[in-house]
Amino acid sequence: MTKPRNPAAPGDQAPLPRPHWLRRVVPAPLLSLALLGLWLLLNRSLSAGHFVLGSVLAVAIPLLTAGLRPLPVRIRKPGTVLRLALAVVADTVQSNLAIARLLLTPGHRRHPAGFVHIPLDVRDPNALAVLAMIVCITPGTAWAEISLDRSMLLLHVLELDDADAIAAAVKQRYERPLMEIFE
């Protein structure tokens, strides 16, 4: 007769805890709540039918898109998130004013459009996704391409004066805080 192995014996790894059944059904609870709320807001109804259909969608969509999420997010410095958000809001307002100036006075363009190569130090897929969103919501800039090894970003800028200054600003204002948050 063999004696059962002691799970806490030295050198043995403890078995991984099995996820709770609710975690398997609702892998992203905050996303599910947001989807349900958005469904109810878009339909402007709190009827039982809309609540049931919204709940089905709120459970089904995260399950179907679970493979698209790169990694679980672990935010290391929440205070940096607030500072980054304020910087993005300020830059977006400033860019909106610059675009309004271009639209209202098209003959007074200061600089031509161009591309900027920005070397990247950030490697976390979530941080890169947030950087892409920041760049794309800021008027006058667009994420054009990223190298296969994720070391270089090609950014299109509507008015390009100094490529080095823009690269330094993106690295200072966005990349460094994202590295603090995600890496």
ABEGO torsion letter per residue (X at the ends): XBBBBBAABBGBBBBBBBBBAAAAABABAAAAAAAAAAAAAAAGBABAAAAAAAAAAAAAAAAAAAAABABBBBBABAAAAAAAAAAAAAAAAAAAAAAAAAAABAAABABBBBBBBBBBABABAAAAAAAAAAAAABBGBBBABBBAAGABBBBBBABBABAAAAAAAAAAAAAAAAAAAAX
